[in-house]
Amino acid sequence: MSAGIYLHFPFCKVKCMYCDFYSIPKREDEIPKFVETLATEISLYADSHDINWEFDTIFLGGGTPSLFTVKGLELILETLDQKFDISNVKEITLEANPGEAPYEKLKAFRELGVNRLSMGFQSFDADLLTFLGRIHNPDDCFNTFKNARKAGFDNINADLIFDIPGQSLRKWKKDLKTLVDLQPEHISAYSLTVEENTTLFGLVKSGKVKMPSDILDFAMFKHTRDFLSQNNYKSYEISNYCKTGMECKHNLHYWNLDNYLAFGPSAHGFNGEMRWWNVRSLDEYYKKVQKNEPPLENFEVLTKKDNFNELIFNGLRMVDGIPIQKLAKLFSGDLDVYLNTKVGKWEGLKISENKVMFNEKGVMLADEIASDLFID
C-alpha cells in the first residue's frame, strides 16, 4: 500500500480570521531554529521505528510553507531521503500564499523537487480578501501564478472560498470564471466554515457578522459543480476538482485511509491501527525534540468501528465511492443488508459496480447521509 508524509510548517505573516489550523504569525525569525528541530524530529522517529512503507507523496502544509528558506527546505528533503525510502515519491506539494513566493524562490523550490504548488487565492475580490484577513490583493494572485508557471510548475492547485459574508452569487461566479481563465490543473472550492477558537467564530457568535443563508450556500455549491464540469474540471471529491489525471495524490491517502507519517507541531499521523498527533505548542515542540523525546501529545488506538466510520465519512465524499469489499473488512454482520437498508432510506445513496456512493442528490446531503451510515 502506498503512503504519504505530511510536514507542518506553522509560521505565517498574519493569522487569517477563519483559520483553525495551528499557525503562528510574526515569529519568522525562528524559522532556522524550527527547520533544525523538524529535521531532528524526523531523524528521531526514523531511528526508533521500522518503517517500510512505499511513500509516493510528500505534502508541506501550514501555516505558509512558502516562507521556508531554500536551504531550509533542502535540509528537510535531504533528511527525509536519508531516513526513508522516498525514491518512488511522485508528488511533492507545497502550499504558497500569493505575494509571498517570489519567482527566484519558486524556481529554487522546483529545482529541489517540489512539483506541485497549492496556492491560497481564496478570492479575487479585494473587499472579500480584506474581510477574510488576507494580506494579498488580486494582482498578487495573478503575478504569483505567472511566476509559478515560469518557474516550471505544471501542476498547480488553487483554493477558493465561497459562502463568505458579503459575497453574492454574482461575485462567486466571477471568482470562478477568473480562476478557470488561469487554467490551474486543480481547484479546491470550499464553503467557509465557522470554526471555534477563530476570530470569525467570535464575530458570528456576537452577532457582528451574519453568515449567508443556506439557500445561497446551496446555489453557490451547485454553480461550482456545474460550471467547473462544463469547463473540463472533473469533480473527484465534493470540494475538489481537477483536469484528467491531476487529482491530489496525497489527499487521496487521507480519504482512502492509507498510511501517512506526520512531522511538525500539531501534525497527525495514521497507520491503520492507530492515530497519533504532536503537541500543538511550538515552544513545547522545541522542548521535547531538544530532549530527544518524540513531540507526541497523544494517540488513539482505532477499532474496526472507528475505521469503518472514518472510511464512510471520507470515502463517500469521493465521486468513485467506497469499494464494498473494503468496508466488509471493517464490518461485523451482514453488510449487504445494512447498505441496502440505507440505500432504501436515502435517495441520494446508491450501489454501483460493487461500490457504495452518492448520486447528485446525495452530494448535497453528504454529511447527513454519512452520519446515518455510522455504526455505534
N, C-alpha and C positions, 0 to 999 in steps of 0.2 A: 504493500500500500504506500502511495506517495504521501509526503508530509511537507509541512511548511515551517518557517521560522519567522516569528514576529519580534521586532525590536521597537521599544517605545522610547521616543525622544521627547522629553517633557517640556522643553523650552519653547516659548513663543514671545512675540513682541507685545501683544495685547491679548488678554483673555476675552473671547467673544461672549456676549451676554447669554447665549443659548447653550454654550458648551459645557458638558458634564464629564468630559474626558479629563484625565489628570494632566494639567498643563500649568506651567509657571511663567508668568510674564516678568520681564525686567531682571533676569538673572543670567543673561547671556555670557557674562564674564566667567561663568562656571563651566562653560561648555567643554574646555580642555580637561578639566577635572572629571566631568561626567563621562567623557569618552574613555578615559583611562579606567574608570570604575566599571563601565559597561564591559570593556574588554576583559577585565578581571573576572567579572561575574560569569561571562561566557566560558572562560577557562576553568573556573571553579566547578561549574556544572558539568562540563565535558569530562573533567578529570575524575569526577565522582559518580558518573553514570555511564553505563554501557549502552550507547545509542547507535543502533544500526539501521536507522530509518532511511528511506530513499527520499531525500529532500529535493524538491523541484521548484520551490518558491521561497523568496525572502521578501518581507514587507516591512518597510520603515515608516512607522506612523507616529502621530504625536497629538499635541504639540505641532511644531513646524520643523520637520526633519531637514528641510532645505537650508536651515540655519547651521547644519553640520559644516565644519570646515572640510576642505577636500582631504587634508591629511587625516582628519578625524575619521571620516567615512572609510578611507583607505585602511586605517588600522582595524576598524571593526570588521570589514570584509575579509581582511587577511587573517584575523583571529578566527573567524568562522571557518575559513578554508583550512586552517591548521588543525582545528579541533573536530570538525565534522566533515563527512564526505558531501561536498556541495558541487561535485563535478557534473551532476545532472540537473542543476538548477537552471530553469529556462526563463524564469520571470523574477526580476528584482524590481520591486515597486518602491518609489519614494514619493511621499506627499510634499507638495510645494505650494506656497501661497503666492498669488500674483504680486509682483513688485518686490519680492524678497528672494528672487532667484535669478541673478544676472546671467547673461549668456556665457561668460567665461566659466562660472561655476557649473552651470548646466552641462557644458561641454566636458568639463573635467569629470563630473559625475557619470556622464555617459561612457567616457573612456575607462572608468573604473568597473563598468559592467552593469550599472543601473540601466535597464532597458524599458522601464515603464514608469511614466510620471502620472501622478494623481493630483490634479490642480483644483484647489478650493475656490472656484469662482463665486458660487452661491447666488449671485445675481449680477446683471449688467445695469441695474438701476441704481443710480448714485444715492438716492434717498433711502432705498431699502438697505443698501450696504451700510449706510450710516446708522440706521436703526439697529441692524444686527451687530454693530460694534466692529465691523470690518474696517481695516485701515487702508485697504486698497481702493482704487477707483476703476471704472470700466476700462480706461485706457491701459491700466496695469494688466488687466486680463488679456487684452489683445497683444500687448507687447511681450508678455511672458510666454504666451502661446507661440508667438512667432519665433522667439528666441529658442524655445524648446525644439521646434521643428528644425531650425537652423543648426542646433547642437546635435541633431541626429536622432531625436526621439520620434519613432514611428508607431508608438503605442502610448496614447495619451488618454487618460480619463479626466473628465471634468464634472465637478459636483455642482448641482443647482438645488436651491431650496424653494419650495412653494408653501402656500398657506401662511405667509408672513403677514402680520398685521399691517394694513395699508396697501397690500398688494391686490390688485384687481385681476380678474381673468384675462383682461386685455394685456396687462403688464406681464403676466406669466407667459402668455402666448408669444409676446415679443422677445422675452428672455430665451425661450426655447428655440425660436427661429434664429436668433442671433448665434446661439451656440451651434445649432446644426449647420449654419453657414460656415463655421470654422472647421467642421468635419473632424472632430476628435473620433478616435476609434471606439470609445466607451463613454457612456453618460450615466451618472448616478443622479437620480432625481428624487429627493426626499421631502416629505411633508414635515414642516417644522414641529418638533416635539417639545413640549414644555416639561423639562426635567427638574426634579427637586435640586436644591442647592445651586441653582443658577440665578443670575440676575433677572432673567426673563420670568422665572417662576415667581419671584417676589413681586414683580410688576403686575403679573396677571392675577395673583392672589389678592393684591391690594386694590385691584380694580383700575389701576392706572393704564393698563394695556388690555385690550379685548382681542381675543383670537378670532379669526374669521369663522364663519358658520360652517357646519358640516356639509351643507349644500354646496358652498363654494369650494371647499376642500375636495369634494367628490368630482365637481366639474373640472377642476384643475388636474386631478389624477387621471380622469378619463381622457381629457385632451392630450395629456402627456403620452398615454399609451397609443392613442390613435395617431397623433402627429408623428411620433418617432417611428412607428410602424410604417407609415406612409413614406418615410424618408430612409428606409432600409436599416433601421436600428431594431434589432430583434430584442424583445423582452425575454430575458432568460431567468430573471428573478424579479420580484414585484417592484423593486425600486431601481433595477439595473438593466441597462440596455447596451447592446454592442453591435458592431458590424460583424459579419460572419467570421467565426473563429477567434474573436477578440475578447472572450469572457475573461474576467479576473480569476486566474487560476488559484491564487491564494485564498480569496474569499470562498471559492468552491470547497476548499478544505474545511472551513468552518461549517458551511451548510450541509456538507456530506458527513460530518462527524469524523473526519480524518484526524490523524495525529498532528500536533504542532507544538513546537517549543516556543517559549516567550521569555524575553530578557528586557530589563529596564523596570523602573518603578511603575507599579500598578499592572504590569503585564500578566496576562492569564495564559497558562499552558494546558494541554489536554493530551491524554494518551489512550483514550478509550475506556479506561477503568477509573481514572482519577482526573480531577481538575484542580489546579493549584494557581495561586496568584501571589505576586510580590507585594511588599509593603508599598503604600501609596505615597508616603512622605519621602521626598528626595533626601532630606537630611538623615532619616532613618536608613534609607537605602545605602547612602555613603558609609554610615557607621558599621552596618552589618558586613558589607563587602570588604571594607578595610580590615575587619577582624577575620577575614577568610571564612565568613559564615554565609550560607545562602540567604538572600534577602527575602525569604519566604514569609508571607503574612499568615497564610492558612492554606488548607487543601480540603477537598471533598471527595470521598470515595463514592463512586457512582454505581447505582443499581441498574439492572436492566430496565426497570420502570423509568428511571431518570433519563437514560439514553433514548428510550422509546419516545418520551415526551419531547426531548430536545430535538430528535430527528423529525418528529411531526411538526414542531414549531418552525424549524429552519427549512426542512426539506420541502414542505408544502409551498413555501414561498417561491420555489423554483418551478419554472414552467414545465419542465420534464417530470416533476413529481418525484415520488419515492418508490423504488422497487419493493414490491410486497415481500419478496424473499428477504430483503434486508430488515424489514420490520418484523418478520416472523421470528428472527433470531432473538428478538428482544421482547417477545410477547408470549405470555403463558396462557394457553387456551386456544380456542378456535378463532384465528384472526379473520378468516373469510367471513364468518358470521358477524363478527364485530364490525368489520368495514362495510359489509353490505347493509347492515342496520343503519350506519351513519350515512351512507350514500342515499338510502331511502329517506332519511330525515332532511338532508341538505341538498337542494337543487344545484348548489354550486360545487358539489363534490362528485367525482366520477372515478371509475376504474377503467384503465385502458392499457393494453399491452403489458399486463401484469404490474402496473404501477397505479398508485393512488395519487390523484392530482386534482387541482382546481380547474373548473372551466371559467369562462369570463365572469360569470356571476359570483363564483367563489372568490375570485381575486378581490372583489370589492368587500368581501366579508371575511378576509383571511384570518384575522386574529380570533374572531368569534368562532369560526368553524374549527380552527386548530385547537382552541381551548376545549371544545366539546369532545375532541378525539383523545385528549389526555387521559391516561389511566391513573387511578388513585392508588 
